[in-house]
């Protein structure tokens, strides 16, 4: 069928011919009307009848030639074209994710106030402006929040409930709880930790506090019209799983059982536009992934994952771009530590101690056009944990500190906070930034 412009152009000539005929007819009619000497009322009725008749002639000629004369007769193809055009408009979502948020005892001791409450807000003071730029922010809380257990750091992490408030205000929407420390305060801690985040409006992955693993729906976040599935898994639970019966283990935890992971990732591929997997595995403090990591993370891509955000080693490991079916997929083997007390001063026995105070903030923009979704851009922003003395001590006699995560682009030469640093810290920050960029080696094109 011709489009509207062609039809209108074709009917211009017909309209002129009909108008000319109508005018001639009207002139002839008027001569007869004046001869008959009609009343004003009769003249108006006659004129209206004549116009109505002429208009109907034009409309029925149009209908005979297939031109729609009512809104209900508009061609389906026009509506379909408008719908198609809307679907072809690119939609984007910016996603950020980071590595371990590890609340050692000195972090919560340093956040303690005189009245017994805690204020963790300074931890994310300089990271918040970055996180707020994203449409979706994913974190990795490595530990538990169980008010029925004593507060503790390594080896059995249990943080104050108030830590959630600072995390929420920093901009996080989803928290990964699938890690080796999730049983540090027992199975009860799995439920209480998930509840603490859920009560603050932060959704969790990697544990199943409500429905069992086999029955629970996937977590799918719809961001700007793009459905993003998020899954998380852990290699193990530090042997604490031995205190669970098999039913609780199977129903509440998310381990690396390949058959279950394959089914879940394939399900995500059918239900969502993009699938993110956050696995926890690898050798702690090793700067390179194991062959087992490489093999499994590639399997995840083959099952349907688009992005793999790895964690657990407490140091950053390189990224990899994987080509699948003509599209680029992203793996970062480990995002390192985003917040912790691990650093040169506390990890002297570790060869790569300086790497424990470093991490990356992954920054990925995805684009959906029609039914196809792809990774449009991917960046890895180097991060570093600053620890400066408060000049005060805990009741137990421990020196207390300000802990703050820096996104290093703000602190290197030319960065907006550069002048806040002393010379030694400038050198430390510059080295971290340069070494991290070279190590991660993410060059997305």
C-alpha positions, -999 to +999 in steps of 0.1 A: +000+000+000+012+035-008+022+057+021+003+087+033+023+113+014+020+095-019-018+091-015-023+127-005-002+139-034-023+117-058-055+130-044-046+167-047-055+166-084-087+147-079-097+171-051-092+201-075-114+185-102-141+178-077-139+213-063-142+228-098-172+206-106-188+215-073-183+252-079-198+250-114-227+230-099-232+255-071-232+285-096-258+268-117-278+260-086-276+296-073-290+309-106-320+286-103-324+295-066-325+332-073-350+326-100-373+306-077-370+332-049-364+308-019-367+320+016-335+325+037-342+293+057-348+272+025-316+286+010-295+276+040-310+241+041-304+236+004-268+248+007-261+224+036-276+195+017-255+203-013-222+205+007-230+173+026-237+154-007-205+167-023-184+157+007-199+122+007-191+118-030-154+127-023-152+102+007-168+073-011-145+078-041-116+077-017-129+045+000-134+029-034-098+035-042-086+019-009-078+052+009-088+050+047-115+074+057-117+067+094-091+061+122-102+025+125-093+019+089-057+030+093-034+003+080-019-020+106+015-015+090+016+021+102+010+011+138+035-017+135+060+008+120+056+031+150+061+002+174+091-009+155+106+025+155+101+027+193+119-006+198+148+005+177+155+034+201+188+025+220+183+020+257+213+021+280+221+011+316+253+020+335+264-007+360+291-004+387+304-032+408+333-036+433+352-062+453+352-072+489+337-049+516+355-065+545+347-050+579+377-059+601+374-052+638+394-020+635+369-006+610+340-008+634+361+002+664+371+033+645+334+040+636+323+037+673+308+068+689+307+077+726+270+068+729+277+032+717+264+037+682+284+036+650+290+060+621+305+044+590+296+073+566+331+085+561+341+051+545+323+060+512+326+098+514+348+100+482+333+069+464+297+080+467+299+106+439+310+078+416+285+052+427+256+077+423+264+081+386+254+044+380+219+031+373+227-001+391+254-006+418+265-041+430+285-046+462+301-076+479+296-077+517+320-103+530+309-111+565+277-113+585+253-090+604+239-109+634+228-089+664+227-121+685+264-127+680+294-107+693+311-082+669+342-096+654+366-093+625+388-121+611+383-150+612+346-149+620+333-116+606+302-100+622+296-063+618+271-039+635+237-035+618+243+002+613+269-005+586+240-011+563+229+025+565+262+038+551+261+012+523+226+022+514+234+059+514+265+053+492+241+041+464+241+003+465+210-016+453+223-052+453+246-070+477+264-102+470+264-125+501+276-156+483+311-159+499+331-180+522+323-160+553+285-161+551+283-188+578+306-169+603+277-164+627+259-196+618+229-203+596+211-177+616+235-152+603+226-160+567+190-150+575+198-120+597+224-106+572+199-108+543+172-093+564+194-063+574+200-054+538+165-062+526+150-039+554+172-011+540+159-017+504+190-035+492+184-069+475+207-098+480+221-126+459+241-157+467+219-169+496+183-181+497+166-169+530+131-172+517+123-198+489+148-226+485+175-224+459+155-246+435+123-227+439+135-191+443+131-167+413+161-152+398+170-117+408+163-096+377+165-059+379+148-039+351+169-008+345+158+017+318+139-011+300+168-036+302+163-068+323+195-076+341+199-110+359+224-112+388+237-145+403+264-152+428+283-183+439+310-193+464+337-220+462+331-229+499+323-217+534+355-222+554+344-257+566+315-242+586+291-260+563+299-291+583+275-278+610+246-277+585+225-307+575+224-314+538+190-300+533+199-266+547+231-266+527+213-274+494+184-250+501+201-219+515+236-216+500+249-210+465+279-232+458+298-240+426+279-271+417+282-269+380+250-286+370+230-262+392+249-232+380+244-242+344+207-245+348+204-212+366+225-192+342+207-207+312+174-198+329+187-162+333+196-161+296+160-169+287+144-145+312+167-115+310+185-093+285+218-095+303+233-119+328+259-110+355+276-137+375+296-129+407+316-159+416+340-162+446+370-184+441+407-184+435+439-184+456+441-156+481+467-129+474+476-144+441+477-118+413+468-143+386+437-166+382+441-203+385+434-226+355+403-238+374+390-202+376+397-196+339+379-228+329+349-223+351+344-186+342+346-195+305+320-221+311+298-194+326+301-174+295+292-204+274+261-210+295+249-175+289+267-151+312+276-117+297+297-104+325+317-122+352+326-101+382+350-123+402+360-119+439+377-136+469+415-134+464+417-099+481+439-087+453+430-076+418+434-101+390+434-093+353+404-089+330+396-108+298+374-101+268+358-132+254+342-133+220+310-153+218+288-155+187+302-122+174+297-104+207+323-094+233+317-107+269+336-095+300+355-113+327+373-097+356+389-125+376+390-106+409+380-071+418+402-070+449+393-052+481+371-022+481+372-016+518+392-034+545+421-031+569+444-052+547+474-032+535+511-029+536+512-021+573+490-051+583+500-077+558+538-076+560+541-114+558+523-114+524+545-109+493+518-088+475+508-068+506+505-035+487+479-051+464+455-058+493+448-021+498+439-018+461+408-027+441+388-018+411+354-002+406+340-018+374+320+006+353+301-010+324+275+005+301+251-019+283+229-011+254+197-027+241+184-021+206+153-041+197+159-076+211+197-074+212+217-063+242+254-058+242+282-044+264+288-009+250+317+003+272+337-012+300+362+004+324+381-006+355+387+024+378+416+017+402+407+022+439+427+025+471+418+024+508+432+053+527+439+048+564+449+079+584+452+081+623+424+097+642+447+104+671+425+084+695+424+049+709+398+022+716+390+012+751+411-019+744+441+003+735+440+000+697+449+030+676+419+042+656+418+054+620+398+071+593+391+045+566+381+059+532+379+044+497+394+066+470+386+063+433+421+071+421+413+092+391+403+119+417+437+117+434+463+113+408+480+143+391+452+165+378+426+150+401+403+172+421+415+160+454+452+158+446+463+186+469+448+168+500+476+143+499+510+145+515+540+136+493+544+100+505+508+093+499+510+109+464+537+084+455+518+055+469+486+065+450+505+071+418+521+037+419+488+020+427+471+037+398+497+029+372+503-007+383+466-014+385+459+000+350+487-022+335+477-052+355+440-052+348+447-043+311+411-036+301+410-021+267+374-023+255+367-014+219 
